[in-house]
Amino acid sequence: MATRAVLFDIDGTLVDSNEQHVNAWAFAFREEGRPQELDDIRAQIGKGGDLLIPALIPDASDALRERLSKRHGKHFHGSYLTGIRAFACAAELVERTHRSGRKVVLASSAKKDELDHYVELLGVADCLAARTSIDDVETSKPEPDIFGVALQKVGVEPGDAIVVGDTIYDIEAATRAGIAAIGLTTGPFDEGQLKDAGAIAVYSDVGELLAEFDRSPLAD
């Protein structure tokens, strides 16, 4: 495989935001009288609300799903978004990937306004060939739609791309799209779970991946 494009997930991969999402969802579920255990929410992080909510409340009506999503957004934006920080070496990894001649795409289940905030936080706008968000697709990860749209935007075939993500849902979505994937253990899943989901390599964080760049699948 000659890697022409690298598709980065953002939440939990480049920015340290997973627990903030967990807490925002916990508030939302509790306010609607359907409280959930934090570990149960954590196990679904990496999905968009369209799939996270029915995974936890299979009988949720459309109206309840809409209310939960709005409450999550209210808490996430109101209490957490501005305090989120990038992982050490995240921007440097994006820049290194860009300098290597590969197209860099941010392919996330985040909402567009959150994605824009993260791009500004990372300071990597000039490195990006494209960006995709949940607003570009009807269904979030682990469905492959986001990665499919990302590849279309940069004109790259699945076999010439690689995904970097922190959840099994990133890995599963990549596999369904025919894209190889690297896992990071900065999310709620360990090395074994990421490899079982199909990751071809797993690193502890973006810093380790950057340090191992020339020996990693990114350099293939």
PyRosetta script that sets phi, psi and omega in degrees:
from pyrosetta import init, pose_from_sequence

init()
pose = pose_from_sequence("MATRAVLFDIDGTLVDSNEQHVNAWAFAFREEGRPQELDDIRAQIGKGGDLLIPALIPDASDALRERLSKRHGKHFHGSYLTGIRAFACAAELVERTHRSGRKVVLASSAKKDELDHYVELLGVADCLAARTSIDDVETSKPEPDIFGVALQKVGVEPGDAIVVGDTIYDIEAATRAGIAAIGLTTGPFDEGQLKDAGAIAVYSDVGELLAEFDRSPLAD")
pose.set_psi(1, 127.6)
pose.set_omega(1, 173.0)
pose.set_phi(2, -99.7)
pose.set_psi(2, 107.3)
pose.set_omega(2, -174.3)
pose.set_phi(3, -72.3)
pose.set_psi(3, 117.3)
pose.set_omega(3, 178.5)
pose.set_phi(4, -105.5)
pose.set_psi(4, -20.9)
pose.set_omega(4, -178.9)
pose.set_phi(5, -143.7)
pose.set_psi(5, 142.1)
pose.set_omega(5, 175.3)
pose.set_phi(6, -119.5)
pose.set_psi(6, 123.9)
pose.set_omega(6, -177.6)
pose.set_phi(7, -104.5)
pose.set_psi(7, 110.7)
pose.set_omega(7, -178.7)
pose.set_phi(8, -96.7)
pose.set_psi(8, 127.7)
pose.set_omega(8, 162.0)
pose.set_phi(9, -69.1)
pose.set_psi(9, 164.5)
pose.set_omega(9, -178.1)
pose.set_phi(10, -115.4)
pose.set_psi(10, -64.2)
pose.set_omega(10, -177.1)
pose.set_phi(11, -59.7)
pose.set_psi(11, 119.8)
pose.set_omega(11, 179.4)
pose.set_phi(12, 83.4)
pose.set_psi(12, -10.5)
pose.set_omega(12, 179.6)
pose.set_phi(13, -106.5)
pose.set_psi(13, -57.4)
pose.set_omega(13, 178.4)
pose.set_phi(14, -101.3)
pose.set_psi(14, -28.4)
pose.set_omega(14, 178.7)
pose.set_phi(15, -125.5)
pose.set_psi(15, 147.6)
pose.set_omega(15, -174.4)
pose.set_phi(16, -88.7)
pose.set_psi(16, 81.4)
pose.set_omega(16, -170.5)
pose.set_phi(17, -128.0)
pose.set_psi(17, -1.4)
pose.set_omega(17, -173.7)
pose.set_phi(18, -62.4)
pose.set_psi(18, -46.3)
pose.set_omega(18, -177.8)
pose.set_phi(19, -66.2)
pose.set_psi(19, -30.9)
pose.set_omega(19, 176.6)
pose.set_phi(20, -65.0)
pose.set_psi(20, -39.3)
pose.set_omega(20, 175.9)
pose.set_phi(21, -66.1)
pose.set_psi(21, -41.4)
pose.set_omega(21, 177.7)
pose.set_phi(22, -56.4)
pose.set_psi(22, -48.7)
pose.set_omega(22, -178.0)
pose.set_phi(23, -65.7)
pose.set_psi(23, -39.5)
pose.set_omega(23, 178.9)
pose.set_phi(24, -64.4)
pose.set_psi(24, -41.2)
pose.set_omega(24, 176.6)
pose.set_phi(25, -65.5)
pose.set_psi(25, -40.1)
pose.set_omega(25, -179.8)
pose.set_phi(26, -59.6)
pose.set_psi(26, -43.8)
pose.set_omega(26, 176.4)
pose.set_phi(27, -60.8)
pose.set_psi(27, -43.7)
pose.set_omega(27, -177.6)
pose.set_phi(28, -62.5)
pose.set_psi(28, -47.6)
pose.set_omega(28, -179.9)
pose.set_phi(29, -63.4)
pose.set_psi(29, -41.5)
pose.set_omega(29, -178.7)
pose.set_phi(30, -65.2)
pose.set_psi(30, -41.2)
pose.set_omega(30, -179.3)
pose.set_phi(31, -66.1)
pose.set_psi(31, -26.0)
pose.set_omega(31, 178.1)
pose.set_phi(32, -91.6)
pose.set_psi(32, 7.4)
pose.set_omega(32, 178.6)
pose.set_phi(33, 74.0)
pose.set_psi(33, 20.3)
pose.set_omega(33, 178.6)
pose.set_phi(34, -128.4)
pose.set_psi(34, 60.8)
pose.set_omega(34, -175.0)
pose.set_phi(35, -60.7)
pose.set_psi(35, 146.1)
pose.set_omega(35, -179.2)
pose.set_phi(36, -127.0)
pose.set_psi(36, 148.9)
pose.set_omega(36, 174.9)
pose.set_phi(37, -66.9)
pose.set_psi(37, 141.9)
pose.set_omega(37, -179.3)
pose.set_phi(38, -58.7)
pose.set_psi(38, -40.4)
pose.set_omega(38, -179.9)
pose.set_phi(39, -64.6)
pose.set_psi(39, -33.7)
pose.set_omega(39, 178.1)
pose.set_phi(40, -68.3)
pose.set_psi(40, -40.2)
pose.set_omega(40, 176.2)
pose.set_phi(41, -65.6)
pose.set_psi(41, -45.2)
pose.set_omega(41, -177.8)
pose.set_phi(42, -56.8)
pose.set_psi(42, -37.6)
pose.set_omega(42, -178.6)
pose.set_phi(43, -68.2)
pose.set_psi(43, -15.7)
pose.set_omega(43, 179.6)
pose.set_phi(44, -102.7)
pose.set_psi(44, -5.1)
pose.set_omega(44, -179.1)
pose.set_phi(45, -64.6)
pose.set_psi(45, 135.3)
pose.set_omega(45, -172.4)
pose.set_phi(46, 117.1)
pose.set_psi(46, -20.3)
pose.set_omega(46, 172.3)
pose.set_phi(47, -92.4)
pose.set_psi(47, 156.3)
pose.set_omega(47, 169.6)
pose.set_phi(48, -78.3)
pose.set_psi(48, 167.5)
pose.set_omega(48, 179.9)
pose.set_phi(49, -58.8)
pose.set_psi(49, -27.3)
pose.set_omega(49, -179.2)
pose.set_phi(50, -61.6)
pose.set_psi(50, -28.1)
pose.set_omega(50, 179.3)
pose.set_phi(51, -110.2)
pose.set_psi(51, -27.9)
pose.set_omega(51, 179.5)
pose.set_phi(52, -65.3)
pose.set_psi(52, -45.8)
pose.set_omega(52, -176.5)
pose.set_phi(53, -62.0)
pose.set_psi(53, -52.1)
pose.set_omega(53, -179.9)
pose.set_phi(54, -66.0)
pose.set_psi(54, -23.4)
pose.set_omega(54, 176.0)
pose.set_phi(55, -66.7)
pose.set_psi(55, -31.7)
pose.set_omega(55, -178.8)
pose.set_phi(56, -96.2)
pose.set_psi(56, -31.1)
pose.set_omega(56, 178.3)
pose.set_phi(57, -131.2)
pose.set_psi(57, 83.7)
pose.set_omega(57, -175.1)
pose.set_phi(58, -58.0)
pose.set_psi(58, -28.4)
pose.set_omega(58, -177.3)
pose.set_phi(59, -94.8)
pose.set_psi(59, 13.3)
pose.set_omega(59, -178.0)
pose.set_phi(60, -62.7)
pose.set_psi(60, 130.5)
pose.set_omega(60, 176.5)
pose.set_phi(61, -74.4)
pose.set_psi(61, 165.6)
pose.set_omega(61, 177.1)
pose.set_phi(62, -59.7)
pose.set_psi(62, -38.6)
pose.set_omega(62, -179.4)
pose.set_phi(63, -65.5)
pose.set_psi(63, -41.2)
pose.set_omega(63, 178.6)
pose.set_phi(64, -66.2)
pose.set_psi(64, -41.6)
pose.set_omega(64, 178.4)
pose.set_phi(65, -59.3)
pose.set_psi(65, -42.8)
pose.set_omega(65, -179.5)
pose.set_phi(66, -65.2)
pose.set_psi(66, -42.2)
pose.set_omega(66, 179.9)
pose.set_phi(67, -65.3)
pose.set_psi(67, -42.0)
pose.set_omega(67, 179.4)
pose.set_phi(68, -62.5)
pose.set_psi(68, -43.5)
pose.set_omega(68, 179.8)
pose.set_phi(69, -62.1)
pose.set_psi(69, -41.7)
pose.set_omega(69, 179.4)
pose.set_phi(70, -66.3)
pose.set_psi(70, -40.9)
pose.set_omega(70, 178.9)
pose.set_phi(71, -65.5)
pose.set_psi(71, -42.1)
pose.set_omega(71, 177.1)
pose.set_phi(72, -58.8)
pose.set_psi(72, -47.9)
pose.set_omega(72, -179.8)
pose.set_phi(73, -60.6)
pose.set_psi(73, -40.4)
pose.set_omega(73, 179.5)
pose.set_phi(74, -61.7)
pose.set_psi(74, -47.5)
pose.set_omega(74, -178.9)
pose.set_phi(75, -69.7)
pose.set_psi(75, -41.4)
pose.set_omega(75, -177.4)
pose.set_phi(76, -64.7)
pose.set_psi(76, -46.6)
pose.set_omega(76, -179.3)
pose.set_phi(77, -72.3)
pose.set_psi(77, -39.0)
pose.set_omega(77, -174.8)
pose.set_phi(78, -76.7)
pose.set_psi(78, -31.0)
pose.set_omega(78, -172.7)
pose.set_phi(79, -115.2)
pose.set_psi(79, -20.8)
pose.set_omega(79, -167.7)
pose.set_phi(80, -125.7)
pose.set_psi(80, -36.9)
pose.set_omega(80, -167.1)
pose.set_phi(81, -55.2)
pose.set_psi(81, -47.6)
pose.set_omega(81, -174.8)
pose.set_phi(82, -70.7)
pose.set_psi(82, -15.6)
pose.set_omega(82, 179.0)
pose.set_phi(83, -93.3)
pose.set_psi(83, -3.7)
pose.set_omega(83, -178.4)
pose.set_phi(84, -71.5)
pose.set_psi(84, 141.0)
pose.set_omega(84, -179.3)
pose.set_phi(85, -121.0)
pose.set_psi(85, 151.7)
pose.set_omega(85, 175.2)
pose.set_phi(86, -73.7)
pose.set_psi(86, 148.1)
pose.set_omega(86, 172.3)
pose.set_phi(87, -66.5)
pose.set_psi(87, 147.2)
pose.set_omega(87, 174.6)
pose.set_phi(88, -55.7)
pose.set_psi(88, 133.4)
pose.set_omega(88, 177.7)
pose.set_phi(89, 77.7)
pose.set_psi(89, 2.9)
pose.set_omega(89, -179.8)
pose.set_phi(90, -63.4)
pose.set_psi(90, -51.3)
pose.set_omega(90, 179.6)
pose.set_phi(91, -62.8)
pose.set_psi(91, -38.7)
pose.set_omega(91, -179.7)
pose.set_phi(92, -63.9)
pose.set_psi(92, -36.6)
pose.set_omega(92, 178.2)
pose.set_phi(93, -67.1)
pose.set_psi(93, -42.8)
pose.set_omega(93, 177.2)
pose.set_phi(94, -61.1)
pose.set_psi(94, -44.5)
pose.set_omega(94, -179.8)
pose.set_phi(95, -64.9)
pose.set_psi(95, -40.8)
pose.set_omega(95, 179.1)
pose.set_phi(96, -63.9)
pose.set_psi(96, -40.6)
pose.set_omega(96, 178.2)
pose.set_phi(97, -63.6)
pose.set_psi(97, -43.0)
pose.set_omega(97, 178.4)
pose.set_phi(98, -62.6)
pose.set_psi(98, -44.4)
pose.set_omega(98, -179.5)
pose.set_phi(99, -65.0)
pose.set_psi(99, -24.8)
pose.set_omega(99, -179.8)
pose.set_phi(100, -74.8)
pose.set_psi(100, -5.8)
pose.set_omega(100, 178.1)
pose.set_phi(101, 94.8)
pose.set_psi(101, 1.8)
pose.set_omega(101, 178.7)
pose.set_phi(102, -88.0)
pose.set_psi(102, 147.2)
pose.set_omega(102, 176.9)
pose.set_phi(103, -76.0)
pose.set_psi(103, 131.4)
pose.set_omega(103, -179.1)
pose.set_phi(104, -104.2)
pose.set_psi(104, 126.4)
pose.set_omega(104, 178.4)
pose.set_phi(105, -126.1)
pose.set_psi(105, 133.1)
pose.set_omega(105, 170.1)
pose.set_phi(106, -92.2)
pose.set_psi(106, 112.8)
pose.set_omega(106, -174.8)
pose.set_phi(107, -119.7)
pose.set_psi(107, 100.3)
pose.set_omega(107, -167.8)
pose.set_phi(108, -131.9)
pose.set_psi(108, 156.7)
pose.set_omega(108, 170.7)
pose.set_phi(109, -87.4)
pose.set_psi(109, 5.8)
pose.set_omega(109, 178.9)
pose.set_phi(110, -70.2)
pose.set_psi(110, 158.3)
pose.set_omega(110, 172.8)
pose.set_phi(111, -72.6)
pose.set_psi(111, 157.7)
pose.set_omega(111, -173.8)
pose.set_phi(112, -59.9)
pose.set_psi(112, -40.5)
pose.set_omega(112, -178.5)
pose.set_phi(113, -67.4)
pose.set_psi(113, -33.9)
pose.set_omega(113, 175.6)
pose.set_phi(114, -67.7)
pose.set_psi(114, -42.9)
pose.set_omega(114, 179.0)
pose.set_phi(115, -59.2)
pose.set_psi(115, -45.8)
pose.set_omega(115, 179.0)
pose.set_phi(116, -60.2)
pose.set_psi(116, -39.9)
pose.set_omega(116, 178.3)
pose.set_phi(117, -62.5)
pose.set_psi(117, -42.9)
pose.set_omega(117, -178.8)
pose.set_phi(118, -67.1)
pose.set_psi(118, -37.6)
pose.set_omega(118, 177.8)
pose.set_phi(119, -61.8)
pose.set_psi(119, -42.6)
pose.set_omega(119, 177.6)
pose.set_phi(120, -65.9)
pose.set_psi(120, -41.3)
pose.set_omega(120, 179.0)
pose.set_phi(121, -60.0)
pose.set_psi(121, -43.3)
pose.set_omega(121, -178.7)
pose.set_phi(122, -77.0)
pose.set_psi(122, -28.1)
pose.set_omega(122, -178.3)
pose.set_phi(123, 70.2)
pose.set_psi(123, 36.3)
pose.set_omega(123, -174.1)
pose.set_phi(124, -117.2)
pose.set_psi(124, 17.6)
pose.set_omega(124, -175.4)
pose.set_phi(125, -54.2)
pose.set_psi(125, -38.4)
pose.set_omega(125, -177.3)
pose.set_phi(126, -70.8)
pose.set_psi(126, -13.6)
pose.set_omega(126, -178.9)
pose.set_phi(127, -91.1)
pose.set_psi(127, -9.8)
pose.set_omega(127, -169.0)
pose.set_phi(128, -92.0)
pose.set_psi(128, 131.7)
pose.set_omega(128, 172.3)
pose.set_phi(129, -84.9)
pose.set_psi(129, -28.2)
pose.set_omega(129, 179.6)
pose.set_phi(130, -167.6)
pose.set_psi(130, 166.3)
pose.set_omega(130, 173.2)
pose.set_phi(131, -144.4)
pose.set_psi(131, 145.6)
pose.set_omega(131, 177.5)
pose.set_phi(132, -132.3)
pose.set_psi(132, 152.9)
pose.set_omega(132, 179.8)
pose.set_phi(133, -139.7)
pose.set_psi(133, 177.9)
pose.set_omega(133, 178.8)
pose.set_phi(134, -60.4)
pose.set_psi(134, -23.2)
pose.set_omega(134, -179.7)
pose.set_phi(135, -70.3)
pose.set_psi(135, -13.0)
pose.set_omega(135, -179.9)
pose.set_phi(136, -88.3)
pose.set_psi(136, -10.2)
pose.set_omega(136, -173.7)
pose.set_phi(137, -137.2)
pose.set_psi(137, 167.7)
pose.set_omega(137, 178.0)
pose.set_phi(138, -91.3)
pose.set_psi(138, -26.3)
pose.set_omega(138, -175.0)
pose.set_phi(139, -132.1)
pose.set_psi(139, 136.3)
pose.set_omega(139, -176.6)
pose.set_phi(140, -86.5)
pose.set_psi(140, 179.0)
pose.set_omega(140, 174.7)
pose.set_phi(141, -61.3)
pose.set_psi(141, 144.4)
pose.set_omega(141, 16.3)
pose.set_phi(142, -87.2)
pose.set_psi(142, 8.6)
pose.set_omega(142, 170.2)
pose.set_phi(143, -65.6)
pose.set_psi(143, 149.5)
pose.set_omega(143, -172.0)
pose.set_phi(144, -84.0)
pose.set_psi(144, 2.9)
pose.set_omega(144, -169.5)
pose.set_phi(145, -55.4)
pose.set_psi(145, -45.0)
pose.set_omega(145, -176.1)
pose.set_phi(146, -61.4)
pose.set_psi(146, -42.7)
pose.set_omega(146, 180.0)
pose.set_phi(147, -70.6)
pose.set_psi(147, -33.6)
pose.set_omega(147, 176.2)
pose.set_phi(148, -62.7)
pose.set_psi(148, -44.3)
pose.set_omega(148, 177.5)
pose.set_phi(149, -63.6)
pose.set_psi(149, -40.7)
pose.set_omega(149, 179.7)
pose.set_phi(150, -59.3)
pose.set_psi(150, -44.8)
pose.set_omega(150, 179.8)
pose.set_phi(151, -65.1)
pose.set_psi(151, -39.5)
pose.set_omega(151, 178.4)
pose.set_phi(152, -61.5)
pose.set_psi(152, -39.1)
pose.set_omega(152, -177.2)
pose.set_phi(153, -64.9)
pose.set_psi(153, -30.8)
pose.set_omega(153, -177.6)
pose.set_phi(154, -108.2)
pose.set_psi(154, 0.7)
pose.set_omega(154, 176.2)
pose.set_phi(155, 64.9)
pose.set_psi(155, 41.3)
pose.set_omega(155, -178.3)
pose.set_phi(156, -119.5)
pose.set_psi(156, 140.5)
pose.set_omega(156, 178.0)
pose.set_phi(157, -78.7)
pose.set_psi(157, 152.9)
pose.set_omega(157, -179.3)
pose.set_phi(158, -54.2)
pose.set_psi(158, -38.2)
pose.set_omega(158, -178.4)
pose.set_phi(159, -71.2)
pose.set_psi(159, -9.7)
pose.set_omega(159, 179.7)
pose.set_phi(160, -107.1)
pose.set_psi(160, 14.4)
pose.set_omega(160, -177.3)
pose.set_phi(161, -128.1)
pose.set_psi(161, 166.4)
pose.set_omega(161, 174.9)
pose.set_phi(162, -145.3)
pose.set_psi(162, 145.2)
pose.set_omega(162, 180.0)
pose.set_phi(163, -106.1)
pose.set_psi(163, 143.7)
pose.set_omega(163, 171.7)
pose.set_phi(164, -121.5)
pose.set_psi(164, 120.9)
pose.set_omega(164, -178.6)
pose.set_phi(165, -152.4)
pose.set_psi(165, 168.4)
pose.set_omega(165, -174.6)
pose.set_phi(166, -110.8)
pose.set_psi(166, -3.1)
pose.set_omega(166, -178.4)
pose.set_phi(167, -123.6)
pose.set_psi(167, 160.5)
pose.set_omega(167, 177.0)
pose.set_phi(168, -64.1)
pose.set_psi(168, -23.1)
pose.set_omega(168, -179.7)
pose.set_phi(169, -73.3)
pose.set_psi(169, -33.1)
pose.set_omega(169, 171.5)
pose.set_phi(170, -62.1)
pose.set_psi(170, -46.8)
pose.set_omega(170, -176.5)
pose.set_phi(171, -66.2)
pose.set_psi(171, -44.6)
pose.set_omega(171, 179.6)
pose.set_phi(172, -63.3)
pose.set_psi(172, -41.8)
pose.set_omega(172, 179.0)
pose.set_phi(173, -63.5)
pose.set_psi(173, -42.2)
pose.set_omega(173, 178.4)
pose.set_phi(174, -62.4)
pose.set_psi(174, -45.5)
pose.set_omega(174, -179.5)
pose.set_phi(175, -60.3)
pose.set_psi(175, -42.9)
pose.set_omega(175, 179.1)
pose.set_phi(176, -64.7)
pose.set_psi(176, -28.5)
pose.set_omega(176, 178.7)
pose.set_phi(177, -86.6)
pose.set_psi(177, -3.3)
pose.set_omega(177, -179.2)
pose.set_phi(178, 80.1)
pose.set_psi(178, 24.3)
pose.set_omega(178, -177.5)
pose.set_phi(179, -112.6)
pose.set_psi(179, 136.0)
pose.set_omega(179, 174.0)
pose.set_phi(180, -68.3)
pose.set_psi(180, 152.9)
pose.set_omega(180, -176.0)
pose.set_phi(181, -138.8)
pose.set_psi(181, 142.0)
pose.set_omega(181, 172.3)
pose.set_phi(182, -104.4)
pose.set_psi(182, 134.9)
pose.set_omega(182, 177.9)
pose.set_phi(183, -103.5)
pose.set_psi(183, 149.0)
pose.set_omega(183, 173.5)
pose.set_phi(184, -122.2)
pose.set_psi(184, 140.4)
pose.set_omega(184, -177.6)
pose.set_phi(185, -91.4)
pose.set_psi(185, 27.1)
pose.set_omega(185, 175.5)
pose.set_phi(186, -83.7)
pose.set_psi(186, -4.7)
pose.set_omega(186, 177.3)
pose.set_phi(187, -101.0)
pose.set_psi(187, -159.1)
pose.set_omega(187, -175.5)
pose.set_phi(188, -83.9)
pose.set_psi(188, 6.9)
pose.set_omega(188, -174.6)
pose.set_phi(189, -120.8)
pose.set_psi(189, 143.8)
pose.set_omega(189, -178.0)
pose.set_phi(190, -91.0)
pose.set_psi(190, 178.5)
pose.set_omega(190, -175.9)
pose.set_phi(191, -58.1)
pose.set_psi(191, -43.8)
pose.set_omega(191, -179.0)
pose.set_phi(192, -62.5)
pose.set_psi(192, -42.4)
pose.set_omega(192, 179.6)
pose.set_phi(193, -65.2)
pose.set_psi(193, -40.3)
pose.set_omega(193, 179.5)
pose.set_phi(194, -66.9)
pose.set_psi(194, -40.5)
pose.set_omega(194, 178.6)
pose.set_phi(195, -69.0)
pose.set_psi(195, -38.8)
pose.set_omega(195, 177.5)
pose.set_phi(196, -62.4)
pose.set_psi(196, -30.7)
pose.set_omega(196, 178.6)
pose.set_phi(197, -75.9)
pose.set_psi(197, -15.0)
pose.set_omega(197, 176.7)
pose.set_phi(198, 122.5)
pose.set_psi(198, 5.2)
pose.set_omega(198, 179.9)
pose.set_phi(199, -63.2)
pose.set_psi(199, 135.1)
pose.set_omega(199, 179.8)
pose.set_phi(200, -83.9)
pose.set_psi(200, -16.2)
pose.set_omega(200, 176.6)
pose.set_phi(201, -159.2)
pose.set_psi(201, 152.0)
pose.set_omega(201, 179.9)
pose.set_phi(202, -134.3)
pose.set_psi(202, 135.4)
pose.set_omega(202, 178.1)
pose.set_phi(203, -125.6)
pose.set_psi(203, 159.3)
pose.set_omega(203, -177.2)
pose.set_phi(204, -69.7)
pose.set_psi(204, -34.8)
pose.set_omega(204, -177.9)
pose.set_phi(205, -168.3)
pose.set_psi(205, -179.8)
pose.set_omega(205, -178.7)
pose.set_phi(206, -65.4)
pose.set_psi(206, -28.8)
pose.set_omega(206, 178.5)
pose.set_phi(207, -63.9)
pose.set_psi(207, -44.0)
pose.set_omega(207, 178.2)
pose.set_phi(208, -66.9)
pose.set_psi(208, -40.3)
pose.set_omega(208, 178.7)
pose.set_phi(209, -63.1)
pose.set_psi(209, -40.0)
pose.set_omega(209, 177.1)
pose.set_phi(210, -63.0)
pose.set_psi(210, -45.1)
pose.set_omega(210, -179.4)
pose.set_phi(211, -63.0)
pose.set_psi(211, -31.0)
pose.set_omega(211, -178.1)
pose.set_phi(212, -100.9)
pose.set_psi(212, 14.1)
pose.set_omega(212, -170.9)
pose.set_phi(213, -49.0)
pose.set_psi(213, -51.4)
pose.set_omega(213, -174.3)
pose.set_phi(214, -69.6)
pose.set_psi(214, -15.1)
pose.set_omega(214, 178.6)
pose.set_phi(215, -108.3)
pose.set_psi(215, 3.6)
pose.set_omega(215, -176.6)
pose.set_phi(216, -96.5)
pose.set_psi(216, 168.4)
pose.set_omega(216, 175.5)
pose.set_phi(217, -59.9)
pose.set_psi(217, -18.9)
pose.set_omega(217, 177.9)
pose.set_phi(218, -63.4)
pose.set_psi(218, -25.3)
pose.set_omega(218, -176.8)
pose.set_phi(219, -91.7)
pose.set_psi(219, -2.8)
pose.set_omega(219, -178.6)
pose.set_phi(220, -68.2)
pose.dump_pdb("model.pdb")
